[in-house]
Each structure stands twice: as C-alpha cells, then as structure tokens.
C-alpha cells in the first residue's frame, strides 16, 4: 500500500461570533486556505485531483456543495472537482482521512482536505428540522431504539457526573487552554500556519444587503485584515470562571459554562495531501505521513466519549501504545470530554493540546478537525518530535482518530 503524506497545512484565523468575519461569505472564507496552499507550494490548480471539505451545516450560504464552490471561488477554474462531507464535528478530520485513504488505495495522487464553518452567518443546527436538540429533528422511529435525544451540552454534563469531576477541575483545563494559546501566540508558533484574511466590514448597524443596495460613496465599508484568532481570552483565571453562569443546567446542578466550553467561531482550514511519489516528483518536502485512521460509534446519549475508544482502536491498528505518541490533539468541545479522555488513557496533560485548544481558539465545526491536524503537524515539525495523534468527539455518539508521524 502506498503512503499518504501531508505536504502543507494552513488555516485562517478564527473570527469570534459576529466578529471580523461577520460580513464574509462562507465560500470566500473556504477559499482562503486553498489560495494559500497554491501560493506556498507553487502548484498548478489542475494538479489537484479533488477537494474534500467538511461542513456541518451545509445549508443557505454553505449549501450547494461548498467543497466544489471553494476552488472555483479561489480562482481555480472549472477543472478541480470538490465534495462536501458531514461527519458533524469530525468533518474536517474525516476529510483528511478520506483523502489519505484515496491516496493509499492508488485512486489519487494529490488532493486537498479541509473544512469550513461560518457559525455567525449559518448558525449551528440550521440544517435540522427542529434545531440541534428538538425532538422534531429525528423520526419517531428513533425512539423505538433509543430512549432519549440529548444535545451535546447535556452529554458533557453527564460525562462530568459519571467521572465525578468538579467544576474547578474542568475550569483548570480551560485556564490552561487559554494560557497555552497565549504562550504559543507570543512565541510565534502559529505564524507559519495562519493565513491572514483581508475582508470588508459593513458600516455600524448596517447589514450586507443594506450596503449592497447603496452605491459608491454611499456604502460605508471598512477593509480589515484578520491575522489572529479573535475568541481567546488569555487573562482568564479560575476566579473569573467561577463567576460565569451555567449554560445547560441550573446553578448547582451542572458544570459547563462559556468559559470551559468550545467557542462559537468562523473559520476554515486545509491540508495538501499527496502520495510520496507525487510529492517527490514535484519537489515538495512533506511534513508528516498518515499512519492510521479510525472512526467509532458510541452511546448517543452521553454522546461525547468517542475519543476514548477511537484512540484505543487507532493505536491497536497501528501496533502502538500511547507511550509512543509524542503529542496529542484532543478537541476541547467541552472540558469534561478532555478530562474523561485523560483519565481513561492515562496520558499526561503536558502532552495534550500544548498550544491551546478549542476552549481558547474556538471550534468552527466543519473546519476544526483540519485545523487540529494543522496545529499537530506544525508542532511536530517545530519541536522535532516524531508522532502525533488527533482525536475528536462527534454528535450522535461517534469518535474519530488519526495518527501521523513526522517525515
């Protein structure tokens, strides 16, 4: 079987909800990593045999197959195909796993895998008949097989209860995430992977449609360049978090609040994936090789425990154990997800999310998996360490994992 390598990996900064990307069309945001990969690696777009893009809410401005539209918006003409996939929060990582599998199977030589999610303009749950947690979102037949339908916040609360975590323990993870992100930013660790995005903001109190109905000097627009994540709050401390109200349960009955949950943000990410032979032929120096991938199903009620068996199974398939992995990315959808994974795997927190996670930089659903893999391969290259494992929890009870090794 052939090897699949990651040649390069980039992401946009993540804009906070209603932040600097509020007037940026999702298709434009999706195109930015493609443009950057082309510029950085000097390829003819016709080299790209397919674009695989994750997007969790593929409706409205994210509909009509954003995977196909993104390369067209990037100026790649009509010859580059594209597909949108939805494995909920694991979509961006699944895009990489599918791309790598195609290369390994000999079906393709050069692909791009990534994802986009504009949670400001296309809110989470917009694709469901009754939102993300309404029973009308699923058929009545679902309840013949499962007793209840929970949302991810409730799943996170039940995990905290099951493992006996305190709110303070979860808040400590959140404070660390913010601190690590700030240390990484100050040290310039994100510079090689972040793609600055120039965009326009409509005038204060003016919508895009209002502005587009004006002409010339009447339209009030400001051009801005977004160069870093907007969601992090590096001054966060335990005292601050202890004052935040709970989101999913009444006070005294729950554990999660905005400070120890992932941020709602807008962003995109993409990786250039190729066979070793194609990379050598084009003079590309790969960053990492995809070693093994896995996806699992778990209880859809607690929902978010998937990273635990996904990690166990991907390590087993690779003939490895956790001690052989240098760095881990575990998506910080909620602090209890990471805490449960740490307890079950026995992995030291010092090897996990070393540059901060989604509690700090945010979780743009369909893009996050590609962004976490981007962080992982860049950190392996920066530190000279050899192996990394990325894993994510997924709605309706799934988990995904990928092992990579530095080339």
C-alpha positions, 0 to 999 in steps of 0.5 A: 500500500502506498503512503499518504503524506501531508505536504502543507497545512494552513488555516485562517484565523478564527473570527469570534461570533459576529466578529471580523468575519461577520460580513464574509461569505462562507465560500470566500472564507473556504477559499482562503486556505486553498489560495494559500496552499497554491501560493506556498507550494507553487502548484498548478490548480489542475494538479489537484485531483479533488477537494474534500471539505467538511461542513456541518451545516451545509445549508443557505450560504454553505449549501450547494456543495461548498467543497466544489464552490471553494476552488472555483471561488479561489480562482481555480477554474472549472477543472478541480472537482470538490465534495462536501462531507458531514461527519458533524464535528469530525468533518474536517478530520474525516476529510483528511482521512478520506483523502489519505485513504484515496491516496493509499488505495492508488485512486489519487495522487494529490488532493486537498482536505479541509473544512469550513464553518461560518457559525455567525452567518449559518448558525449551528443546527440550521440544517435540522428540522427542529434545531440541534436538540428538538425532538422534531429533528429525528423520526419517531422511529428513533425512539423505538431504539433509543430512549432519549435525544440529548444535545451535546451540552447535556452529554458533557454534563453527564460525562462530568457526573459519571467521572465525578469531576468538579467544576474547578477541575474542568475550569483548570483545563480551560485556564490552561487552554487559554494560557497555552494559546497565549504562550504559543501566540507570543512565541510565534508558533502559529505564524507559519500556519495562519493565513491572514484574511483581508475582508470588508466590514459593513458600516455600524448597524448596517447589514450586507444587503443594506450596503449592497443596495447603496452605491459608491460613496454611499456604502460605508465599508471598512477593509480589515485584515484578520491575522489572529484568532479573535475568541481567546481570552488569555487573562482568564483565571479560575476566579473569573470562571467561577463567576460565569453562569451555567449554560445547560443546567441550573446553578448547582446542578451542572458544570459547563459554562462559556468559559470551559466550553468550545467557542462559537467561531468562523473559520476554515482550514486545509491540508495538501495531501499527496502520495510520496511519489507525487510529492517527490516528483514535484519537489515538495518536502512533506511534513508528516505521513498518515499512519492510521485512521479510525472512526467509532460509534458510541452511546448517543446519549452521553454522546461525547466519549468517542475519543476514548475508544477511537484512540484505543482502536487507532493505536491497536491498528497501528501496533502502538501504545500511547507511550509512543505518541509524542503529542496529542490533539484532543478537541476541547468541545467541552472540558469534561470530554478532555478530562474523561479522555485523560483519565481513561488513557492515562496520558499526561496533560503536558502532552495534550493540546500544548498550544491551546485548544478549542476552549481558547481558539474556538471550534468552527465545526466543519473546519476544526478537525483540519485545523487540529491536524494543522496545529499537530503537524506544525508542532511536530515539525517545530519541536522535532518530535516524531508522532502525533495523534488527533482525536475528536468527539462527534454528535450522535455518539461517534469518535474519530482518530488519526495518527501521523508521524513526522517525515 
